[in-house]
């Protein structure tokens, strides 16, 4: 399995932004033109793109749907999209717009049957957003009593592609991912695991790439703020993660 690096575009009010630890009050705007940013990532060598509609994640209302559609239609590389996907009609519209894989978070806990329903019409990843050791939903605003193991039990035999596991306390901090946590997570599932949150250096990427538990590795990593803060280039990131 070839590991994949996913540059991230997070959308609020039509702009490309990053949040610190998922707090909407800690928003940093990076680009007025997310479509151009997406094209730039493709031109720099990205093999996938990760897009999140943060408005929809919080409210369930897809105010950035037209931008997501433009991104998917303009790119030749596959695009995965998350944020506010809580019914099959919305999922179908995203697939029809050219989205390759849908990421379901809140609905995976509130309405688990939707995950399998969406997986019957296209590719799906489940977002496992952790505050401490508990899953958070509704744009990371609400903490549940569920652990990542509880979600794995629900979807291990389903048709999903992967789990995208984010440690919220590290997201947007550039302070490094929780390597030991990802080792435990990989050992708890047979599904692919994609890491997200905290990457601030190419050393972080090499450490994630080097995880090996019983012959299993991370299948991917999502990187956002580090690119916008120019900590390293996309090519340097790809070399550090995909080539190890």
Buried (B, 14 or more C-beta within 10 A) or exposed (E): EEBBBBBBBBBBEBBBBBBBBBEBEEBBEBBEEBBEBBBBBBEBBBBBBBBBBBBBBBBBEBBBBEBBBBBBEBBEEBBBBBBBBBBEEBBBBBBEBBBBBBBBBBBBBEEBEBBBBBBEEBBBBBBBBBBEEBBBBBBBEEBBEBBBBBBBEBBBEBEBBBBBBBBBBBBBBBEBBBEEBBBEBBEBBEBBBBBBBBBBBBEBBBBBBEBEBEEBBBBBBBBBBBBBEEBBEBEEBBBBBBEE
